[in-house]
Amino acid sequence: MKPFFYKRRFIFIPLGIITCLAVISFAVMQLWNALLPDILHVTTITYWQALGIFILCKILFGFGKGGPKGGGAPWMRGRMAERFKNMSPEDREKFRAQWEDRMCGWKDRGSRFNRHWDDFKNAPVNDEKKAEE
């Protein structure tokens, strides 16, 4: 059974990708043409324009690995963890106070902004930096 699958996957995988692109482009075109001409007074688009818009959005906004857990980019969390690890308790408290002043009341608006500062103290440092040392 495995040789059959391995021989056919070179046909099915590209066909699956093309099918997904076709369906998503059709959905983008239909949504655009159903909503935006009435709301924003723009012209309708063709299928190929919808495909171009979809590809452009993927290039600009990423290819959707899912949202980061706990908010913030993973590379940024590693950096923050390293900085907090090297800070003294006084520096850490000073940074926390400055950051809360900058947030202007946003910390109470949702879990994304309501981070615990001690989480950075115990977070692991980037593995790439450990390998370099």
LUMROKOL-413315 format. One line per 2 residues: for each residue x, y, z of C-alpha. Coordinates in pm, 1 decimal, padded with zeros to 6 digits. Each point is the difference from the previous one (the first is absolute). Example, Ala and Ser with C-alpha at 12.3 -4.5 7.8 and 13.67 -1.06 7.14 Angstrom:
2
01230.0:-00450.0:00780.0  00137.0:00344.0:-00066.0 .
% end
This chain:
133
00000.0:00000.0:00000.0  00283.1:00241.7:00076.2 .
00158.7:-00005.7:-00349.7  -00338.8:00092.4:-00152.0 .
-00036.6:00297.4:00234.1  00356.6:00121.1:-00047.9 .
-00030.4:-00010.8:-00378.7  -00335.8:00179.6:-00001.0 .
00081.3:00269.4:00255.7  00193.1:00197.7:-00258.8 .
-00327.7:00034.7:-00188.4  -00243.6:00044.7:00290.3 .
00192.6:00257.3:00203.4  00029.1:00259.3:-00281.2 .
-00362.1:-00064.7:-00096.4  -00106.5:00054.8:00359.7 .
00192.3:00327.4:00020.1  -00148.3:00122.1:-00328.2 .
-00348.7:-00097.5:00115.2  00040.4:00185.9:00330.9 .
00125.9:00310.2:-00180.8  -00291.4:-00017.1:-00242.9 .
-00262.7:-00034.1:00273.3  00151.3:00276.0:00215.4 .
00034.3:00234.3:-00298.9  -00362.1:-00063.9:-00093.5 .
-00107.0:00074.6:00358.8  00205.0:00323.9:00003.3 .
-00158.2:00105.7:-00329.2  -00352.8:-00075.7:00118.6 .
00046.8:00177.3:00332.6  00159.4:00302.0:-00164.6 .
-00270.3:00028.3:-00264.5  -00281.5:-00054.1:00250.1 .
00118.5:00241.8:00268.0  00246.5:00264.6:-00108.3 .
-00176.2:00161.1:-00300.9  -00295.0:00091.6:00222.7 .
00203.7:00096.3:00306.1  00304.5:00177.0:-00147.0 .
-00124.8:00071.0:-00354.3  00285.6:-00189.9:-00168.8 .
-00027.9:-00195.3:-00323.0  -00050.8:-00374.1:-00017.3 .
00300.5:-00223.0:-00060.8  00067.8:-00304.2:-00214.7 .
00115.4:-00341.8:00113.8  00363.0:00072.2:-00091.7 .
-00003.3:00329.9:00186.6  -00134.4:-00183.1:00305.4 .
00282.8:-00253.5:-00029.8  00249.5:00286.5:-00016.4 .
-00150.9:00168.8:00305.6  00013.0:-00326.4:00193.8 .
00365.2:-00062.6:-00090.2  00091.9:00360.7:00080.5 .
-00166.0:-00028.2:00341.4  00186.2:-00322.5:00070.3 .
00331.1:00163.3:-00090.9  -00068.4:00309.3:00210.0 .
-00166.6:-00156.4:00303.9  00156.0:-00345.7:00016.0 .
-00104.5:-00352.1:-00074.6  -00200.2:-00071.5:00314.2 .
00189.1:-00210.3:00249.0  -00261.8:00095.6:00253.4 .
00013.0:00264.1:00265.7  00271.0:-00008.3:00260.7 .
-00101.7:-00142.9:00334.0  -00002.4:00263.2:00269.5 .
00034.5:00296.3:-00238.6  00304.4:00144.3:-00165.9 .
00246.5:-00142.1:-00247.7  00198.2:-00305.2:00114.5 .
00333.7:00167.4:-00072.3  -00108.9:00297.2:00208.6 .
-00099.8:-00215.4:00297.1  00345.9:-00159.1:-00001.8 .
00162.5:00341.0:-00005.3  -00215.5:00125.1:00283.3 .
00069.3:-00312.4:00203.4  00373.1:00052.3:-00042.3 .
-00022.6:00366.1:00097.2  -00208.4:-00075.1:00307.5 .
00237.4:-00276.6:00102.0  00291.3:00244.1:00000.2 .
-00186.5:00281.8:00183.5  00020.2:00064.2:00368.6 .
-00329.8:00004.3:00192.9  00017.6:00381.1:00022.4 .
00052.7:00035.1:-00376.0  -00280.5:-00245.5:-00065.3 .
-00241.7:00199.1:00216.2  00107.7:00327.4:-00163.7 .
-00058.4:-00148.4:-00346.5  -00337.4:-00132.3:00105.5 .
-00108.5:00342.2:00128.0  00114.0:00169.3:-00322.9 .
-00181.3:-00256.5:-00211.7  -00323.8:00036.0:00195.1 .
00017.8:00378.4:-00047.3  00033.0:-00052.2:-00375.8 .
-00296.6:-00237.3:-00015.3  -00242.9:00281.6:00093.2 .
-00256.4:-00231.5:00155.2  00018.5:-00274.2:-00263.2 .
00105.5:-00265.7:00249.5  -00359.4:-00042.7:00117.7 .
-00143.9:-00046.5:-00350.7  00093.3:-00359.8:-00069.1 .
00225.3:-00292.9:00073.4  00238.5:00087.0:-00281.9 .
00111.8:00317.0:00177.4  -00033.2:-00135.5:00351.5 .
00332.9:-00181.7:00017.9  00163.1:-00092.9:00326.3 .
00345.5:00147.0:00023.4  00132.8:-00294.9:00194.1 .
-00073.5:-00227.7:-00299.1  00299.3:00152.4:-00177.7 .
00226.6:-00078.5:00294.1  -00063.3:-00374.8:-00027.7 .
-00032.5:-00024.4:-00379.6  00262.0:-00201.5:-00188.5 .
00260.2:00189.8:-00200.0  00030.4:-00045.9:-00377.9 .
00152.0:-00339.5:-00089.4  00203.5:00149.3:-00286.3 .
00187.8:00225.5:00238.3  00072.9:-00291.6:00232.9 .
00149.7:-00196.3:-00290.0  00230.7:00291.2:-00091.0 .
00141.2:00024.5:00352.1 .
% end
